[in-house]
Amino acid sequence: MFENLSDKFDRAFKVLKGQGSITEINVAETLKEVRRALLEADVNFKTAKEFTASVKEKALGQNVLTAVSPSQLLTKITHDELTLLMGGGKEDIQFQGNPGVILMSGLQGSGKTTFTGKLGNYLTTKKGKKVLLVACDVYRPAAIDQLHVVGNQIGVDVYSNRDLKDPVEIAQKAIVHARSNGYNVVIVDTAGRLAVDEQMMDEIAKVKKAIQPTETLFVVDAMTGQDAVNTAKAFNDRINFDGVVLTKLDGDTRGGAALTIKSVVDKPIKFVGTGEKMDAIDIFYPERMADRILGMGDVVSLVEKAQEQFDEEQAKKLHKKIQKNQFDFNDFYEQIQQIKKMGNMKDLLGMVPGMRKAMKGVEVDDEAFTPIEAIIRSMTPKERENPGLINPSRRNRIAKGSGTSLQEVNKLMKQFQDTKKMMRMMSDKRNMANMMKQFKGMGGKLPAE
């Protein structure tokens, strides 16, 4: 996500490396590269020009502190301007009501129906709502079937009526059904077209007028760049939506839509889709996205993802086992499952500050855990509970049973022992205190200092 844009920003700021101050000349050279990077990311010319003009004005008005280099200062100003460009702060979705009604709009192929399911899953699992999905695409029977499949997948009810051909009537009947059956939120999935046309706009405008949604969302494929922004403007001019959803942000997107859409339609990006799974949905935080674009990582999002998988009782049990030196392969396997639930590995590593550069050109395979899982599953219950039993002959048997090599089994055994030692050491407060002393002795500074 935004990898090319991040690299170009890196190159732009290198112009200021070694400079003692920000001057009209060196800032102009840097911002020329920044503007070129934005244009190549499919940001429209007007937005790119206004953005760099604003950064320049603020940069030339700043005194460079002794502790801060010109490059660092310009990075900070650019970060703040990127945050403002993308909306400034997160915007919550409005789903209150009896029931709350959310209307989905967008072109065919934008990922609208899939996102309808993701949003239903999010409101059910994260907000504790009873959600009803409504199929209002009367032109494509496959779209109705798709929504039912998605609903079954996430355990959320779907309302459809193949006998009716009027989406307004279907939506109205669905809301009556929801009200009488205790649903908190209704999400209405409307028909899309391959391109904006008058019939589609008339139809969705009628649906909106009839059901008076608490929230109207426009779903757009982030990979379409400026086309996404133009389509958003056409929809907004007609139905005045409340927020934008950018899908496929995990793909080879140049980032232009995310950077431009707020300034063009003056509507916030509320959610982003970052994968095919039903839990691959993130609230859009402009500041965190600016962090990622400038290679600063996104530790807050990483911690939040970890906390979502965090089971307090299970953590207490694991802590006790570590202290008693009883950490085994069952625990190791469970930790792998929790990491996998957090999402795409490359995206997760990219949230660690500095890791994006370190990983440049390195392919991170989401299937990397597969051979490890196969090896652990090939162990007997006793071997998992007591890894000390795994002698050379047992290692050979495990390698054959898991379809891996003896070298891979040996490597995993070493990784397990190293992990066990590290976890044991970190669970001991005295060891942690000694580590801190050693760190300070080498000239390191603790975060609080």
Secondary structure, DSSP 8 states (H G I E B T S, - for coil): --HHHHHHHHHHHHTTTT-SS--HHHHHHHHHHHHHHHHHTT--HHHHHHHHHHHHHHHHT----TTS-HHHHHHHHHHHHHHHHTTSS-------STTEEEEEEE-TTSSHHHHHHHHHHHHHHTT---EEEEEE--S-HHHHHHHHHHHHHHT-EEE--TT---HHHHHHHHHHHHHHTT-SEEEEEE---SS--HHHHHHHHHHHHHH--SEEEEEEEGGGTHHHHHHHHHHHHHH--SEEEEE-TTSS--SHHHHHHHHHH---EEEEE-SSSTT-EEE--HHHHHHHHTT---HHHHHHHHHHT--HHHHHHHHHHHHTT---HHHHHHHHHHHHHT--HHHHHHTSTTHHHHTTT----TTTTHHHHHHHHTS-HHHHH-GGG--HHHHHHHHHHHT--HHHHHHHHHHHHHHHHHHHHHH-HHHHHHHHHHHHHTT---TT-
